[in-house]
């Protein structure tokens, strides 16, 4: 099933989970129990990330196929294009199609942490979207990433929004946002997107704050700002990791409830491969 059809057919917000493949030093089967626990929570789809420079591309394909064929849930396979050739992308598209995977999150991707950045056939995610639409017409439903506070490399929020519109115009069917901790930022972003004629579903990406190290890393990577309420919470539990863990989950639940009240099209939970966190949140909702 195309994820665009899920958005059209469901009453209320679409709920989805994101997982990442295990590192290569671990057997791929180590993720299967996590998937089993997550699918029992009945998400509408499960997305599978793709390592920098395609570092886990074969595992992404295999895991997406497992979700589809073992559990019957629509998988969303991430696909990055930085440094990729057209031939390499076509091979991945064929591999996904052979497993019945019909949904792709088209991303530019981040440069590899080590080694040079190789020139590829694609400069931006919108180039990848256009390529998939031209080479595999009708075969895939394509999602795109969105940034409520603007991409860290964008010169301005206005520039980022115009680039988002270009990506959507190439054939993106739904958007998933980067994480954010202030719902007002999401709502403002959504208003601007609608004013630009971006009328596809926009699902809100939520990552529970589970430890101080995690939030520091996420802020440095994606540029998410920390609202005053969350800053106070982090300071309050600075020397209480268990307390921060619990408070972080409660903060995420409050965020999600507020977004649902505001009519968000969907909630995308960055699970960090921790099904117990997803279970707590879904039970409360």
C-alpha positions as MATLAB code, in Angstrom:
seq = 'XXXXXXXXXXXXXXXXXXXXXXXXXXXXXXXXXXXXXXXXXXXXXXXXXXXXXXXXXXXXXXXXXXXXXXXXXXXXXXXXXXXXXXXXXXXXXXXXXXXXXXXXXXXXXXXXXXXXXXXXXXXXXXXXXXXXXXXXXXXXXXXXXXXXXXXXXXXXXXXXXXXXXXXXXXXXXXXXXXXXXXXXXXXXXXXXXXXXXXXXXXXXXXXXXXXXXXXXXXXXXXXXXXXXXXXXXXXXXXXXXXXXXXXXXXXXXXXXXXXXXXXXXXXXXXXXXXXXXXXXXXXXX';
ca = [
       0.000    0.000    0.000;
       1.156    3.517   -0.759;
       1.504    5.631    2.397;
      -0.348    8.412    0.592;
      -3.378    6.092    0.614;
      -3.008    5.619    4.379;
      -3.236    9.381    4.882;
      -6.309    9.576    2.635;
      -8.173    6.706    4.266;
      -7.486    7.129    7.976;
      -9.706    9.058   10.350;
      -7.443   11.102   12.602;
      -3.653   11.352   12.621;
      -1.400    8.725   11.061;
       1.062    7.219   13.559;
       4.450    5.926   12.439;
       7.705    4.736   13.971;
      11.282    5.098   12.794;
      14.006    2.519   13.372;
      17.613    2.241   12.237;
      19.508   -0.853   11.075;
      22.059   -2.396   13.450;
      25.709   -1.626   12.836;
      27.550   -4.090   10.636;
      29.361   -5.697   13.555;
      25.996   -6.959   14.804;
      23.792   -9.556   13.062;
      20.852   -8.029   11.232;
      18.537  -10.327   13.194;
      19.177   -8.233   16.311;
      16.614   -5.724   15.027;
      13.827   -8.261   14.474;
      12.625   -8.431   18.086;
      12.492   -4.634   18.175;
      10.357   -4.609   15.024;
       8.050   -7.259   16.467;
       7.491   -5.228   19.626;
       6.835   -2.073   17.624;
       4.382   -3.557   15.132;
       2.270   -4.935   17.980;
       1.583   -1.271   18.810;
      -0.154   -1.055   15.422;
       1.625    1.839   13.715;
       0.346    2.833   10.296;
       3.844    2.450    8.832;
       7.450    1.910    9.916;
      10.385    3.776    8.409;
      13.912    2.380    8.148;
      16.853    4.769    8.042;
      19.808    4.713    5.662;
      23.364    5.286    6.872;
      25.592    8.162    5.797;
      26.700    7.665    2.189;
      24.486    4.578    2.044;
      26.450    2.802    4.747;
      23.585    0.412    5.578;
      21.733    0.413    2.261;
      21.581   -3.377    1.912;
      20.307   -3.721    5.466;
      17.729   -0.985    4.919;
      16.378   -2.889    1.924;
      16.333   -6.215    3.778;
      14.657   -4.810    6.890;
      12.028   -2.952    4.848;
      11.245   -6.193    3.026;
      10.996   -8.030    6.356;
       8.485   -5.513    7.708;
       6.371   -5.822    4.564;
       6.422   -9.574    4.152;
       6.546  -10.743    7.774;
       4.192   -8.214    9.353;
       2.224   -6.730    6.465;
       2.931   -3.155    7.530;
       3.837   -0.556    4.882;
       7.582    0.084    5.243;
       9.127    3.413    4.345;
      12.669    2.847    3.098;
      14.990    5.829    3.403;
      17.102    6.465    0.323;
      19.885    9.041    0.203;
      21.476   10.296   -2.982;
      24.656   12.104   -1.924;
      27.526   10.591   -3.908;
      25.261    8.022   -5.576;
      25.244    7.138   -9.263;
      22.062    6.646  -11.260;
      22.958    2.973  -11.698;
      23.317    2.469   -7.944;
      19.965    4.112   -7.231;
      18.249    2.037   -9.924;
      19.676   -1.133   -8.356;
      18.240   -0.201   -4.950;
      14.872    0.665   -6.489;
      14.780   -2.719   -8.212;
      15.743   -4.496   -4.982;
      12.986   -2.706   -3.066;
      10.408   -3.445   -5.753;
      11.331   -7.143   -5.745;
      10.441   -7.266   -2.033;
       7.165   -5.413   -2.513;
       8.404   -2.198   -0.880;
       6.546    0.711   -2.481;
       7.367    3.683   -0.251;
      10.583    5.725   -0.219;
      11.726    8.690    1.831;
      13.912   10.579   -0.659;
      16.794   12.367    1.067;
      19.958   14.134    0.056;
      21.764   12.574    2.990;
      24.660   13.665    5.134;
      28.289   13.405    4.053;
      30.255   10.430    5.415;
      32.005   11.017    8.732;
      35.241    9.679    7.280;
      36.689    9.770    3.786;
      36.034   12.041    0.810;
      32.656   13.034   -0.599;
      32.342   11.459   -4.036;
      30.581   13.317   -6.811;
      27.313   11.668   -7.737;
      24.440   12.152  -10.145;
      22.280   14.062   -7.650;
      22.818   17.363   -5.869;
      19.552   17.708   -3.970;
      16.766   15.440   -2.763;
      14.475   16.931   -5.389;
      16.829   15.553   -8.072;
      16.332   12.088   -6.593;
      12.549   12.552   -6.529;
      12.539   13.576  -10.190;
      14.738   10.617  -11.140;
      12.492    8.078   -9.405;
       9.389    9.553  -10.997;
      10.973    9.458  -14.460;
      12.600    6.038  -14.239;
       9.919    4.203  -12.234;
       6.635    5.995  -12.965;
       3.844    4.862  -10.662;
       6.026    2.306   -8.870;
       6.735    4.213   -5.654;
       5.103    6.649   -3.265;
       7.728    9.206   -2.305;
       7.977   11.095    0.966;
      10.244   14.013    1.754;
      11.901   15.581    4.760;
      10.919   19.000    6.110;
      12.538   21.274    8.671;
      10.284   23.329   10.974;
      13.259   25.520   11.941;
      14.937   25.438    8.551;
      17.737   23.189    7.305;
      21.026   23.891    9.051;
      22.673   24.628    5.678;
      19.917   26.920    4.367;
      20.775   30.637    4.255;
      17.310   31.514    5.576;
      13.987   29.959    6.512;
      12.377   31.570    3.463;
      14.957   29.989    1.164;
      14.435   26.598    2.782;
      10.654   26.837    2.334;
      11.023   27.695   -1.354;
      13.326   24.720   -1.818;
      10.781   22.530   -0.038;
       8.112   23.704   -2.483;
      10.370   22.742   -5.402;
      10.850   19.283   -3.928;
       7.130   18.801   -3.425;
       6.443   19.958   -6.996;
       8.746   17.186   -8.268;
       6.344   14.583   -6.900;
       6.579   14.194   -3.118;
       3.318   12.817   -1.667;
       3.843   13.505    2.058;
       6.344   15.159    4.387;
       7.964   14.083    7.657;
       9.552   16.807    9.741;
      12.843   16.815   11.538;
      12.500   16.678   15.313;
      11.438   19.797   17.200;
      10.569   20.562   20.810;
       8.275   23.575   20.450;
       4.888   22.918   18.855;
       4.489   26.578   17.900;
       7.428   26.192   15.520;
       5.681   23.302   13.783;
       2.369   25.121   13.550;
       4.029   28.226   12.105;
       5.929   26.076    9.614;
       2.704   24.339    8.596;
       0.940   27.661    8.046;
       3.716   28.925    5.793;
       3.789   25.639    3.875;
       0.051   25.842    3.225;
       0.371   29.456    2.101;
       2.929   28.311   -0.489;
       0.535   25.710   -1.879;
       2.126   22.729   -0.122;
      -1.095   20.848    0.522;
       0.187   17.304    1.020;
       0.121   15.666    4.495;
       2.756   16.936    6.935;
       3.551   14.558    9.774;
       5.366   15.819   12.857;
       8.629   14.164   13.886;
       8.927   13.688   17.653;
      11.972   12.420   19.542;
      11.618   11.920   23.306;
      14.501   13.373   25.330;
      15.923   10.386   27.212;
      19.326   11.709   28.320;
      21.338   14.916   28.257;
      23.976   13.557   25.876;
      21.309   12.679   23.328;
      19.759   16.127   23.273;
      23.151   17.804   22.928;
      23.943   15.609   19.927;
      20.565   16.158   18.280;
      20.727   19.919   18.665;
      24.204   20.024   17.137;
      23.170   17.839   14.192;
      19.828   19.319   13.219;
      19.818   22.737   14.843;
      16.647   22.183   16.868;
      16.139   24.871   19.482;
      15.426   24.164   23.141;
      12.366   25.997   24.506;
      12.452   27.380   28.018;
      10.228   24.650   29.481;
      12.497   21.910   28.201;
      15.639   23.751   29.284;
      14.260   23.992   32.817;
      13.407   20.302   32.754;
      16.924   19.337   31.654;
      18.460   21.544   34.338;
      16.161   20.141   37.001;
      17.222   16.562   36.288;
      20.861   17.302   35.503;
      22.052   14.794   38.127;
      19.088   12.443   37.911;
      19.257   10.365   34.678;
      16.225    8.277   35.588;
      14.212   11.370   36.372;
      15.180   12.958   33.037;
      14.198    9.757   31.227;
      10.722    9.832   32.760;
      10.300   13.581   32.331;
      11.441   13.359   28.709;
       8.774   10.796   27.905;
       6.122   12.932   29.606;
       7.276   15.972   27.626;
       6.934   14.021   24.357;
       3.446   12.835   25.323;
       2.398   16.417   26.064;
       3.840   17.528   22.706;
       1.975   14.825   20.823;
      -1.338   15.538   22.554;
      -0.986   19.196   21.656;
      -0.237   18.377   18.023;
      -3.234   16.066   17.775;
      -5.430   18.816   19.220;
      -4.111   21.156   16.501;
      -5.031   18.690   13.767;
      -1.585   17.369   12.820;
      -1.791   14.989    9.840;
       0.492   12.507   11.537;
       2.934   11.774   14.352;
       6.272   10.180   13.462;
       8.051    8.839   16.537;
      11.826    8.557   16.383;
      12.031    5.410   18.530;
      15.845    5.117   18.714;
      15.140    1.358   18.564;
      13.601    1.508   22.051;
      10.177   -0.165   21.811;
       9.578    0.305   25.537;
       9.505    4.083   24.988;
       7.040    3.776   22.106;
       4.902    1.457   24.231;
       4.752    3.969   27.078;
       3.798    6.805   24.759;
       1.150    4.892   22.822;
      -0.418    3.563   26.025;
      -0.760    7.097   27.386;
      -2.259    8.376   24.124;
];
